[in-house]
Amino acid sequence: MIFVAVILAILFTEIVQAADVGTIAVKRNIFRIGSTPNYGRLYVVDWTASTNGAFSGTLAAKAGDASICGYIRHIETIPGASGDRTTSLPTSYTAYLYDAYNYDVAAGGLATRSASAAEKIVPSSPLFICEEITVSATGASNSKRGRMSILVTDSAN
């Protein structure tokens, strides 16, 4: 039983560090939406900026997935350690979700995120993706922390 718990912990959370790109930790929660066979995955990214105020990391691989496949329903950014909103960032920052071709799938919607309040963007129509996504940001200041949550569902409905 303990062995299974350890394996699950390894699959669902992994911390990545690289020189001057900060760190990210990703958790994936899978749940069923309503009575239809529509499953959702909430990817929760806790990040710490490097000395230059940036962070970057791949989302799917850190959550134990080969790719992120489904419809992005919302993206929420929350400043502070684990999204606590009490350890605010000193300035606003800009976050990105890049696909394999370096296209920002949030289409600039994560620019100038609040340094003190949670903010959510909801695409006017759910955006389908099926690939690895790189989560990154600039301008967050040295060693500052925050959270980003990304809801992906199997169906656009």
Residue pairs with C-beta under 8 A, 6 or more apart in sequence:
11 64
12 27
12 28
12 63
12 64
13 25
13 26
13 27
14 25
14 26
14 61
14 62
14 63
14 64
15 23
15 24
15 25
16 23
16 24
16 25
16 57
16 58
16 62
17 23
18 56
18 57
20 50
20 51
20 52
20 54
21 50
21 54
21 55
21 56
21 57
21 136
22 47
22 48
22 49
22 50
22 54
22 55
22 56
22 140
23 47
23 48
23 55
23 57
24 45
24 46
24 47
24 48
24 55
24 56
24 57
24 62
24 135
25 45
25 46
25 47
25 62
26 43
26 44
26 45
26 57
26 59
26 62
26 63
27 43
27 44
27 46
27 63
28 41
28 42
28 43
28 44
28 63
28 64
28 65
29 41
29 42
29 44
30 39
30 40
30 41
31 39
31 40
31 42
32 38
32 39
32 40
33 39
33 40
33 153
36 155
36 157
37 154
38 153
38 154
38 155
38 157
39 153
39 154
40 73
40 151
40 152
40 153
40 154
41 68
41 70
41 151
41 152
41 153
42 149
42 150
42 151
42 152
43 59
43 63
43 68
43 149
43 150
43 151
43 152
44 147
44 148
44 149
45 57
45 59
45 135
45 147
45 148
45 149
45 150
46 82
46 83
46 145
46 146
46 147
47 55
47 57
47 135
47 137
47 140
47 145
47 146
47 147
47 148
48 55
48 143
48 144
48 145
49 55
49 93
49 137
49 140
49 141
49 142
49 143
49 144
49 145
50 142
50 143
51 142
51 143
52 142
53 93
53 138
53 139
53 140
53 141
53 142
53 144
54 136
54 137
54 138
54 139
54 140
55 135
55 136
55 137
55 140
56 134
56 135
56 136
56 137
57 134
57 135
57 136
58 132
58 133
58 134
58 135
59 68
59 97
59 132
59 133
59 134
59 135
59 150
60 66
60 67
60 68
60 131
60 132
60 133
61 132
67 130
67 131
67 132
68 129
68 130
68 131
68 132
68 133
68 152
69 129
69 130
69 131
69 152
70 128
70 129
70 130
70 152
70 153
70 154
71 126
71 127
71 128
71 129
71 152
71 153
71 154
71 155
71 156
72 105
72 123
72 126
72 127
72 129
72 150
72 151
72 152
73 122
73 123
73 126
73 151
73 152
73 153
74 120
74 121
74 122
74 123
74 149
74 150
74 151
75 97
75 106
75 109
75 110
75 120
75 121
75 148
75 149
75 150
75 151
76 118
76 119
76 120
76 121
76 148
76 149
77 95
77 110
77 113
77 114
77 118
77 119
77 120
77 146
77 147
77 148
78 85
78 118
78 146
78 147
78 148
78 149
79 85
79 87
79 88
79 89
79 113
79 114
79 115
79 116
79 117
79 118
79 144
79 146
80 86
80 87
80 88
80 89
80 145
80 146
80 147
81 87
81 145
82 145
82 147
83 118
83 146
83 147
83 149
85 116
85 117
85 118
87 145
88 115
88 116
89 115
89 116
89 140
89 141
89 144
89 146
90 115
90 141
90 144
91 115
91 139
91 140
91 141
92 112
92 113
92 114
92 115
92 139
93 112
93 113
93 115
93 137
93 138
93 139
93 140
93 141
93 146
94 110
94 111
94 112
94 113
94 137
94 138
94 139
95 106
95 110
95 113
95 135
95 136
95 137
95 148
96 104
96 106
96 110
96 134
96 135
96 136
96 137
97 104
97 105
97 106
97 110
97 133
97 134
97 135
97 150
98 104
98 105
98 133
98 134
98 136
99 105
99 129
99 131
99 132
99 133
99 134
100 131
100 132
104 110
105 127
105 129
105 133
106 121
109 121
110 121
113 119
113 137
125 156
126 153
126 156
128 156
129 152
135 148
140 146
